[in-house]
């Protein structure tokens, strides 16, 4: 492909996205993941080798520093848009696989050219809900980059806990402040549209509110460790489920499942299932997942409901508590497969993915009640 024209490369990337969507719709996540990684490799190969890559044009160099980026690389809006789509898919998929699907540092080019965002002045409302979504995604990329850099620094010490130097802690606090800035701007936007939002805006606002509640629960000041247990508050997890129930009520007249490109709802609910040990909340979680009838990228609400129903059945009927799974959702699926619970179908795509990823390290414990 080294001699292919730029437009041919973009066509290949667009075909990759189509293949990913088709395989996700069919529940063939391992095939979708293969196409995703292939597309990302091609996308990375197209980036300029000595300057910031295409993602610079949608803000990954920092809101206040975009004008400082070298102008000798022509802007390619089509490639930038494709990079954004691949990045969204990669972040959504990484929550499912509990591992990075793409190196945003590679997508950006030189790591030293990354400038983390600093907001100044008074926050103002977002102009649209779509602008709020795009800015939240930009923050999520920075968050991913932050931990990727930390892991790179800790590479020689992979067996011990992550170590954070003063620079790491300072950057973390900057990210925290950036998220708080987003929160205020989003809340101001919601207030301005309280009586005039269209149905489409209301739908996106509800999903962004769910994302906001999720980040509120997971992202706390001065907590840079990846160990979330000390900071998770049951009431915050319940608030996530309540917001999902509100969203599900607005889709209650839906008579058929819906497929979406972005995963705006289900990943948030997966965190509740992962970190809540409240059986009543898990039952509500299963109920709302079944009510949603949606497949978002690599996430299917019915299949995730099966997994968490299996967790409940394992505890209540078999006396087994599935807990402490550093491998994330896939390790839970693997543990449920070992128990052979009838409520988790063999055709469950999450179950199939957990057994198809070679070299995947299954962690966690299955303890007797």
C-alpha positions as CSV (number, residue, x, y, z in Angstrom):
1,X,0.0,0.0,0.0
2,X,3.0,2.3,0.1
3,X,2.3,3.5,-3.4
4,X,-1.4,4.0,-2.9
5,X,-2.8,7.5,-3.4
6,X,-4.0,9.4,-0.3
7,X,-7.6,9.2,-1.5
8,X,-7.3,5.5,-1.9
9,X,-6.0,5.2,1.7
10,X,-9.0,7.2,2.9
11,X,-11.3,4.9,1.0
12,X,-9.7,1.9,2.6
13,X,-10.1,3.4,6.1
14,X,-13.8,4.1,5.3
15,X,-14.3,0.5,4.2
16,X,-12.6,-0.6,7.5
17,X,-15.2,1.5,9.4
18,X,-18.0,-0.2,7.5
19,X,-16.6,-3.6,8.2
20,X,-16.3,-2.8,11.9
21,X,-19.9,-1.7,12.0
22,X,-21.2,-4.7,10.2
23,X,-19.3,-7.1,12.4
24,X,-20.4,-5.3,15.6
25,X,-24.0,-5.5,14.4
26,X,-23.6,-9.3,13.9
27,X,-22.0,-9.6,17.3
28,X,-18.7,-10.8,15.8
29,X,-16.6,-8.6,18.1
30,X,-13.3,-10.5,17.5
31,X,-13.6,-9.7,13.7
32,X,-14.6,-6.1,14.4
33,X,-11.5,-5.8,16.7
34,X,-9.3,-7.2,14.0
35,X,-10.6,-4.6,11.4
36,X,-10.3,-1.8,14.0
37,X,-6.7,-2.6,14.8
38,X,-5.9,-2.9,11.0
39,X,-7.5,0.5,10.4
40,X,-5.6,2.1,13.2
41,X,-2.3,0.7,12.0
42,X,-3.0,2.2,8.6
43,X,-4.1,5.5,10.1
44,X,-0.9,5.7,12.2
45,X,1.2,5.0,9.1
46,X,-0.3,8.0,7.4
47,X,0.6,10.5,10.1
48,X,3.5,13.0,9.5
49,X,6.6,11.5,11.0
50,X,8.1,14.7,12.4
51,X,5.2,16.8,13.6
52,X,1.9,16.5,15.4
53,X,-0.5,14.1,13.6
54,X,-3.9,14.8,12.2
55,X,-5.6,14.7,15.7
56,X,-4.0,18.2,16.3
57,X,-6.8,19.8,14.2
58,X,-9.5,18.7,16.6
59,X,-7.8,19.9,19.7
60,X,-5.5,17.3,21.1
61,X,-2.7,19.9,21.3
62,X,-4.8,21.9,23.8
63,X,-7.5,24.5,23.4
64,X,-5.1,27.4,24.1
65,X,-2.2,26.2,22.0
66,X,-3.6,25.0,18.7
67,X,-2.4,28.2,16.9
68,X,1.2,27.3,17.9
69,X,1.2,24.1,15.9
70,X,3.5,24.2,12.9
71,X,1.6,25.2,9.8
72,X,3.8,23.3,7.3
73,X,1.6,20.3,7.4
74,X,-1.6,20.9,5.3
75,X,-4.8,20.2,7.2
76,X,-6.8,17.2,5.9
77,X,-10.3,17.4,7.2
78,X,-11.3,14.0,5.8
79,X,-8.4,12.3,7.5
80,X,-9.0,14.2,10.7
81,X,-12.7,13.0,10.7
82,X,-11.6,9.4,10.1
83,X,-9.1,9.7,13.0
84,X,-11.9,11.0,15.3
85,X,-14.1,8.1,14.4
86,X,-11.4,5.5,14.9
87,X,-10.5,7.1,18.2
88,X,-14.1,6.9,19.5
89,X,-14.4,3.3,18.5
90,X,-11.0,2.5,20.1
91,X,-12.0,4.1,23.4
92,X,-15.4,2.4,23.5
93,X,-13.8,-0.9,22.8
94,X,-11.0,-0.5,25.3
95,X,-13.6,-0.4,28.1
96,X,-14.9,-3.8,26.9
97,X,-11.5,-5.4,26.6
98,X,-10.0,-3.7,29.6
99,X,-6.9,-2.8,27.6
100,X,-5.7,-0.2,25.1
101,X,-6.8,-0.8,21.5
102,X,-4.8,2.1,20.2
103,X,-1.8,4.2,21.3
104,X,-2.9,7.8,21.0
105,X,0.7,8.7,21.5
106,X,1.5,6.9,18.2
107,X,-1.5,8.6,16.5
108,X,-0.2,12.0,17.7
109,X,3.4,11.5,16.6
110,X,6.0,12.9,18.9
111,X,4.9,12.5,22.6
112,X,6.8,15.7,23.5
113,X,4.5,17.7,21.2
114,X,1.4,16.9,23.4
115,X,0.3,19.8,25.5
116,X,-2.3,19.1,28.1
117,X,-5.2,21.6,28.2
118,X,-5.3,24.6,30.5
119,X,-8.6,26.6,30.6
120,X,-8.6,30.2,31.6
121,X,-11.2,32.9,32.2
122,X,-14.9,32.3,33.0
123,X,-16.6,29.2,31.7
124,X,-19.4,29.8,29.2
125,X,-22.2,27.5,28.0
126,X,-21.4,25.2,25.1
127,X,-23.1,26.3,21.9
128,X,-24.6,22.9,21.1
129,X,-24.9,19.5,22.7
130,X,-22.7,18.1,19.9
131,X,-20.0,20.6,20.9
132,X,-20.2,19.4,24.5
133,X,-19.9,15.8,23.3
134,X,-16.9,16.6,21.2
135,X,-15.1,18.4,24.1
136,X,-15.8,15.5,26.4
137,X,-14.3,13.1,23.9
138,X,-11.3,15.4,23.7
139,X,-10.9,15.2,27.5
140,X,-11.2,11.4,27.3
141,X,-8.4,11.2,24.8
142,X,-6.2,13.3,27.1
143,X,-7.1,11.0,30.0
144,X,-6.1,8.0,27.9
145,X,-2.8,9.7,26.9
146,X,-2.1,10.5,30.5
147,X,-2.2,6.9,31.7
148,X,-0.4,5.6,28.6
149,X,2.5,8.0,29.4
150,X,2.5,6.8,33.0
151,X,2.6,3.2,31.9
152,X,5.5,3.9,29.6
153,X,7.4,5.5,32.5
154,X,6.7,2.4,34.6
155,X,7.6,-0.2,31.9
156,X,10.7,-1.4,33.8
157,X,8.6,-1.9,36.9
158,X,5.6,-3.8,35.5
159,X,5.2,-6.1,38.5
160,X,4.7,-3.4,41.1
161,X,2.1,-0.7,41.5
162,X,2.2,2.3,39.2
163,X,4.5,5.1,40.4
164,X,3.5,8.7,39.9
165,X,6.1,11.4,40.0
166,X,5.3,15.1,40.7
167,X,4.9,15.9,37.0
168,X,2.3,13.0,36.7
169,X,0.4,14.4,39.7
170,X,0.4,17.9,38.4
171,X,-0.9,16.8,35.0
172,X,-3.6,14.7,36.7
173,X,-4.8,17.8,38.6
174,X,-4.8,19.7,35.3
175,X,-7.0,17.1,33.8
176,X,-9.2,17.1,36.8
177,X,-9.6,20.9,36.5
178,X,-10.3,20.5,32.7
179,X,-13.1,18.0,33.5
180,X,-14.6,20.4,36.1
181,X,-14.5,23.1,33.5
182,X,-16.4,20.8,31.1
183,X,-19.0,20.1,33.9
184,X,-19.7,23.8,34.4
185,X,-19.9,24.6,30.7
186,X,-22.3,21.6,30.2
187,X,-24.5,22.5,33.1
188,X,-24.7,26.1,31.8
189,X,-25.7,24.8,28.4
190,X,-28.4,22.6,29.8
191,X,-29.8,25.5,31.7
192,X,-29.9,27.7,28.6
193,X,-31.8,25.0,26.7
194,X,-34.1,24.0,29.5
195,X,-37.3,25.2,27.8
196,X,-36.2,25.2,24.2
197,X,-34.3,22.0,23.5
198,X,-35.4,19.9,20.6
199,X,-36.1,16.2,21.0
200,X,-32.7,15.4,19.4
201,X,-31.0,17.8,21.8
202,X,-32.8,16.3,24.8
203,X,-31.7,12.8,23.8
204,X,-28.0,13.8,23.5
205,X,-28.2,15.9,26.8
206,X,-29.6,12.8,28.6
207,X,-26.7,10.7,27.3
208,X,-24.1,13.3,28.2
209,X,-25.7,13.6,31.7
210,X,-25.1,9.9,32.0
211,X,-21.5,10.3,31.0
212,X,-21.1,13.2,33.4
213,X,-22.4,11.1,36.3
214,X,-20.0,8.3,35.4
215,X,-17.0,10.6,35.3
216,X,-18.1,12.1,38.6
217,X,-18.0,8.7,40.2
218,X,-14.7,7.5,38.6
219,X,-12.6,10.7,38.5
220,X,-11.7,12.3,41.8
221,X,-9.2,15.0,42.8
222,X,-5.8,13.7,44.0
223,X,-6.7,10.1,43.1
224,X,-4.4,9.1,40.3
225,X,-4.3,5.4,41.2
226,X,-6.2,3.0,39.0
227,X,-7.7,1.4,42.1
228,X,-11.2,2.7,42.1
229,X,-12.6,0.8,45.2
230,X,-11.6,3.5,47.7
231,X,-13.4,6.3,45.8
232,X,-16.6,4.7,44.5
233,X,-19.6,5.9,46.3
234,X,-22.8,3.6,46.1
235,X,-25.0,6.6,45.7
236,X,-23.1,7.7,42.6
237,X,-23.4,4.3,41.1
238,X,-27.1,4.4,41.8
239,X,-27.4,7.8,40.1
240,X,-25.9,6.3,36.9
241,X,-28.6,3.6,36.9
242,X,-31.3,6.1,37.6
243,X,-30.2,8.2,34.6
244,X,-30.2,5.1,32.4
245,X,-33.7,4.3,33.6
246,X,-34.8,7.8,32.5
247,X,-33.2,7.3,29.1
248,X,-34.9,3.8,28.8
249,X,-38.3,5.3,29.6
250,X,-37.9,7.7,26.6
251,X,-37.3,4.7,24.3
252,X,-40.0,2.4,25.8
253,X,-42.1,2.6,22.6
254,X,-39.2,1.2,20.6
255,X,-40.3,-2.1,19.0
256,X,-36.9,-3.2,17.6
257,X,-33.3,-3.0,18.7
258,X,-31.2,0.0,17.6
259,X,-27.6,0.1,16.5
260,X,-25.5,3.2,17.1
261,X,-21.9,3.9,16.2
262,X,-21.0,5.6,19.5
263,X,-21.3,3.8,22.8
264,X,-22.9,6.6,24.9
265,X,-24.9,4.5,27.4
266,X,-23.8,0.9,28.0
267,X,-20.1,1.4,29.0
268,X,-21.3,3.6,31.9
269,X,-23.6,0.8,33.0
270,X,-20.8,-1.7,32.8
271,X,-18.9,0.2,35.5
272,X,-21.9,-0.2,37.8
273,X,-21.9,-3.9,37.2
274,X,-18.2,-4.1,37.8
275,X,-18.0,-2.2,41.0
276,X,-21.4,-2.6,42.8
277,X,-21.9,-5.5,45.2
278,X,-25.6,-4.4,45.9
279,X,-27.8,-7.2,44.5
280,X,-30.8,-4.9,44.3
281,X,-28.9,-2.3,42.2
282,X,-27.6,-5.1,40.0
283,X,-31.2,-6.3,39.4
284,X,-32.2,-2.7,38.4
285,X,-29.1,-2.7,36.1
286,X,-30.2,-5.9,34.4
287,X,-33.8,-4.6,34.0
288,X,-32.7,-1.3,32.4
289,X,-30.2,-3.0,30.1
290,X,-33.0,-5.3,28.8
291,X,-35.3,-2.3,28.4
292,X,-32.8,-0.3,26.4
293,X,-32.7,-2.7,23.4
294,X,-29.6,-1.1,21.9
295,X,-26.3,-2.2,20.4
296,X,-23.7,0.5,20.7
297,X,-20.6,-0.2,18.7
298,X,-19.2,-3.4,20.4
299,X,-21.7,-3.2,23.3
300,X,-25.1,-5.0,23.3
301,X,-27.5,-4.2,26.1
302,X,-29.2,-7.7,26.1
303,X,-25.8,-9.5,26.2
304,X,-24.5,-7.4,29.0
305,X,-27.7,-8.0,30.9
306,X,-27.1,-11.7,30.5
307,X,-23.6,-11.3,32.1
308,X,-24.8,-9.5,35.1
309,X,-27.8,-11.8,35.5
310,X,-25.3,-14.6,35.5
311,X,-23.4,-12.8,38.3
312,X,-26.6,-12.6,40.4
313,X,-27.5,-16.2,39.7
314,X,-24.0,-17.4,40.5
315,X,-24.3,-15.8,43.9
316,X,-27.9,-16.5,44.8
317,X,-28.4,-20.0,43.4
318,X,-24.9,-21.4,43.3
319,X,-23.3,-19.7,46.3
320,X,-20.5,-18.3,44.2
321,X,-19.4,-14.6,44.3
322,X,-17.5,-13.5,41.3
323,X,-15.2,-10.7,42.4
324,X,-11.8,-9.1,42.1
325,X,-11.4,-9.4,38.3
326,X,-8.5,-7.3,37.1
327,X,-9.2,-8.6,33.6
328,X,-12.5,-6.6,33.5
329,X,-15.7,-7.7,31.9
330,X,-14.1,-10.4,29.8
331,X,-12.7,-12.2,32.9
332,X,-16.2,-12.1,34.4
333,X,-17.6,-13.7,31.2
334,X,-14.8,-16.4,31.4
335,X,-15.7,-17.1,35.0
336,X,-19.4,-17.5,34.2
337,X,-18.5,-19.8,31.3
338,X,-16.6,-22.0,33.7
339,X,-19.7,-22.3,35.9
340,X,-21.9,-23.2,32.8
341,X,-24.9,-21.1,33.9
342,X,-27.9,-21.6,31.6
343,X,-28.8,-17.9,31.8
344,X,-25.7,-16.9,29.8
345,X,-26.1,-18.3,26.3
346,X,-23.1,-19.8,24.5
347,X,-23.9,-17.4,21.7
348,X,-23.3,-14.4,23.9
349,X,-20.8,-12.3,21.9
350,X,-19.0,-11.1,25.1
351,X,-18.6,-14.7,26.1
352,X,-17.2,-15.6,22.7
353,X,-14.8,-12.6,22.7
354,X,-13.5,-13.6,26.1
355,X,-12.5,-17.0,24.8
356,X,-11.2,-15.8,21.4
357,X,-8.6,-13.2,22.5
358,X,-5.3,-15.1,22.5
359,X,-3.0,-14.4,25.4
360,X,-5.7,-12.7,27.4
361,X,-4.9,-12.9,31.1
362,X,-8.0,-13.9,33.0
363,X,-7.9,-12.6,36.6
364,X,-10.3,-12.5,39.4
365,X,-11.7,-14.8,42.0
366,X,-14.7,-17.1,42.4
367,X,-15.4,-17.3,46.1
368,X,-17.9,-19.2,48.1
369,X,-20.6,-17.2,49.8
